Amino acid sequence: MKKIQILRIVCFFLLSFNYACEKADFQKPPLQEVYAVTLRTEDCTDCPIDDCCCGIQWLSGNQSLTIQFCGTSGSRLSNETCEATPPSPCSQISGYLFGPVNLNSITPKQAFCMNPGDSFVIYVGGNGFASFRITCQDDMSNPQSITVTLTGGNRYYFDTNGGCDVVECN
């Protein structure tokens, strides 16, 4: 009889010990950090993965304007070379032209690629003026952007500010 009671007590302790080990923290898998996967927007699929996904959007104006870019990257560049010496804080610009692109209320947006930290120039053709929003975080949900008024017959210089924040060079 004593053997049965001792056997019951031993079984009880073994079951208790087994149950306690199953619930121990060292039995749980380590927590893994969760990273949100950011997919490139459809307009930036041809941008190199480390480049900024930029966009210019027509907001308002008296007519459409034709624009060209110099200093951008990606696969949509022409064979025509370009150079520009912008004011501070922009750096020397050289590369190939991208465009011309006609932006207006019907076709309000154009995507382009930029190397982080590089500068670019926008050549504006036409006689009118229009307000534009420019960002180099076009693939983010809350992008940093600037709003500028561009007038035909002028050029405007911008920098990606060591990353993908856009600043105007004056």
N, C-alpha and C positions, 0 to 999 in steps of 0.2 A: 504494500500500500504506500509506504514511504517512497519507494522507487517511482511510482506513478505520479505522486505529488511533485517530486523533484523533477521528473521528466516534464510535467506540465509547466513548472516554473521556468525551466531552461528553455522550453519551446516558446513561452510567453516573452522572455527576454530576447530570444533570437528574432522573433517576429517584430518586436518593438524596435530592436536595433536595425533590422532590415528596412522597416518603414521610415525610420529617422534618416537613414542614409539616402533613401530615394528622394527625400525632400530637401536635402542639403544643397547649399548654393553651389558647391563645387560640382554638383551633378548637372547643373543647368548649363546650356551652351552660352558662351560669352556673347555679350551684346555687340552687335556690329553697327558701325556708323552708317547712317542712311544718307546717300548722296542723291540729289535730284538730277536726273538726266536731262540735260538741255539739248534739245534737237535744234538744228539749224532751220531757220525758216526756209520755205521753198525758194525764195529769192536769193538765198545765200549758200545754196548747195554747192556752187562752184568756187566758193571762197576756201582757201587753205584753212585747215582746222585751227591754227593758231592766230589767224587774222581776225580783225574786227569785222563784224557784219554791220555795214552802214546803210543808211537810207536817207534820201531827201524827199520831202513831201510838200507839194504845192498846197498852200493853205488858202490864199486869196490873192487877187490882183486884177489889173485891168486887162490883161491878156496873157496868153501863154508865152513862155520863154524857152529858148533853146539853150541847153547847157552842155558843156564838155568838162571833163575832169582830167587833171594831170596829177600823178603821184599815187594813183590807186593800184591795187593788185588784183589778182584773179585771172580768169581765163577769157574775159570779154574785152580785152584791150585791143586797140588797133595796132598797126605796124608803124604808125606815125609817132616819132619821138617828140618829147616836150621837156622844157626846163623852165624853172622860175626861181627867182630870188625874192622870197617873201620877207615882210618885216618880222620883228621879234614878237612872240617867242617861237615862231615857225622855223624849221630847218630848211636847208636847200632842197628843192624839189626837182626830181628828174625821173623820167620813165616814159611811158607811152600814154597816148590819149585814150580816154574812154568816152564814147558818145559820138555824135551829138544825140541828145535826148530832148524831146519836146514835152514839157510838163505843163499841165493845165487842169481844169476841173474834171475833164473826161479821163485823162491819164495823169493822176496826181502824184504817183510815187515811182521812185527808181531806187533799186538796191545797188550797192557797190561794195567792194572789199578794200580794206586798208591794213597795212602792217601796223601793229601797235607802236605808238611813238613817232610815226611818220607824219609829215605834213602833206597837204594837198591843196590844189587851187581849182576853183570853179570859174570857167570862162562863161560869161552870159551873153548870148546873142539876142538880137531883137531890140525893139525900141521901148518896150513897156517896163513895168516893175511888178514884182509879186513878193508875197511873204512865203517863206519856206521854213519847215522844221527839219533840222539836220541832226542825226544821231549816228553813233558808231556802236550802239548797243541794240541794234534792231532785232536781235534774236532773244532779248530779255523781256520779261513781263513788265518791268517798270524802268524803261531806259532813261538815261540822262540825255538831254537834248538841248539845243539852242534854237531860237527862232530869229531869223534874219530877213531883212528886205533886200532883195537883189534887183538891180537895175540893169537893163540891157546895155551892152557895149562896155561893160566893166569886168574886172576879175576880182575874186574874193579868196582870201587865204585862210586856211583852217589847219589846226593841229590836233592830233589824237592824244596829246598831253601825257606821253609816257605810257599810256594804256589805251583804253577805248573811250575816254571822255573827250568830247569835242569842245575846243575853244577856238574863238576867232582871233586871228592875228591882226594887230593894229599897227 
